[in-house]
Amino acid sequence: MRKWEELPRLMQCDEVREYYDILCKKRFSLGIKRCFDFVAALVLLIICALPMVVISIRIAMESDGGVFYRQVRVTKYGKKFRIHKFRTMVAGADRMGTLVTVSGDGRITPTGVILRKYRLDELPQLFDVLAGNMSFVGTRPEVPKYVKEYTKEMWATLLLPAGITSEASIQYKDEAMDLGKEGEDADQVYVGRILPEKMKYNLEALRNFGLWRELGTMIRTIRIVIK
């Protein structure tokens, strides 16, 4: 954790200070969390190397465009990074519509449907975990466009690295379907309703941060993917 004075000025507010003080008391657990992330990500990359090669070949053969989708996201302290994900949409999909995915989105490729269903498109994020830009559990990294819509309290979620999964991710695993049912603009629905609701779970996770709690989130995520 950085010293309070070293945080981005935008984050130096009373709303963030509450969460900062809580996390400062758990520096040791945060250190263990980082060690676990690094070792687990390294081991999983070795185990998943062959499946990732197979997936890469399938994506390359199915449609034009790169194997990876490298969109700019925001992580700890407001740092921007280019996330690693297997490409599940046609090339240039982010220029063809909303930045969120809705139910029945025609931009998703056949292989992409399978990868998204079992969250295999997120396997490359193990590289982001190794780099320290992400963690296994934490607030999902948003694009800068949506981060600009954060309230002061929401900025507290940037005290820790972004995560591959979270309680919010579990609760909103069918987010695309929710957006697809709306007759309104998907971006407006996401920022106005879904994002604030997801942030309630993310902020609660900061208040009650604990390694066992995070382990439980990982196990629940695995169970949901298997089902």
RAFEN-V679687 format. One record per backbone hydrogen bond with DSSP energy under -1.0 kcal/mol. NH is the residue of the N-H (numbers start at 1). CO is the residue of the C=O. E is the energy in kcal/mol with one decimal. If there is no record, write none. Layout:
NH;CO;E
NH;CO;E
This chain:
6;3;-1.6
7;4;-1.4
11;8;-2.0
12;9;-1.1
13;11;-2.1
17;13;-2.1
18;14;-1.3
20;16;-2.3
21;17;-2.6
22;18;-1.2
23;19;-2.3
24;20;-2.1
26;23;-1.7
30;26;-2.1
31;27;-2.0
32;28;-2.2
33;29;-2.4
34;30;-1.9
35;31;-2.0
36;32;-2.7
37;33;-2.4
38;34;-2.3
39;35;-2.3
40;36;-2.9
41;37;-2.3
42;38;-2.0
43;39;-2.4
44;40;-2.6
45;41;-2.1
46;42;-1.6
47;43;-2.2
48;44;-2.9
52;48;-2.5
53;49;-1.7
54;50;-2.2
55;51;-2.5
56;52;-2.2
57;53;-2.1
58;54;-2.2
59;55;-2.4
60;56;-2.3
61;57;-2.1
62;58;-1.6
63;59;-1.7
69;85;-3.6
73;81;-3.2
74;142;-2.0
75;79;-3.0
77;158;-3.8
78;75;-2.0
79;76;-1.7
81;73;-2.3
83;71;-2.3
86;121;-2.4
87;67;-3.1
90;107;-2.4
93;90;-1.4
95;92;-1.7
96;93;-1.8
103;176;-2.2
105;102;-1.5
108;105;-1.5
109;88;-2.6
113;109;-1.7
114;110;-1.2
115;111;-2.4
116;112;-2.5
117;113;-2.0
118;114;-1.8
120;115;-1.9
121;115;-1.1
122;119;-1.2
123;120;-1.5
125;122;-1.7
126;123;-2.0
127;124;-1.9
129;125;-1.8
130;126;-2.2
131;127;-1.8
132;129;-1.0
133;128;-1.6
134;128;-1.5
135;162;-2.5
138;165;-2.4
146;143;-1.3
147;143;-1.8
148;144;-1.8
149;146;-1.3
150;147;-1.8
155;151;-1.1
156;153;-1.7
157;154;-1.8
158;155;-1.8
159;156;-1.8
163;139;-1.9
164;135;-1.7
165;136;-1.8
170;166;-1.8
171;167;-2.6
172;168;-2.1
173;170;-1.2
175;172;-1.5
178;174;-1.8
179;175;-2.3
180;176;-2.1
181;177;-1.3
189;185;-2.2
190;186;-2.5
191;187;-2.5
192;188;-2.6
193;189;-2.3
194;189;-1.6
195;190;-3.6
197;193;-1.5
198;194;-2.5
199;195;-2.3
202;198;-1.9
203;199;-2.8
204;200;-1.7
205;201;-2.0
206;202;-1.3
207;203;-2.1
208;204;-2.0
209;206;-1.3
214;210;-1.9
215;211;-2.3
216;212;-2.1
217;213;-1.7
218;214;-2.1
219;215;-2.3
220;216;-2.4
221;217;-1.9
222;218;-2.2
223;219;-2.2
224;220;-2.0
225;221;-2.3
226;222;-2.4
227;223;-2.2
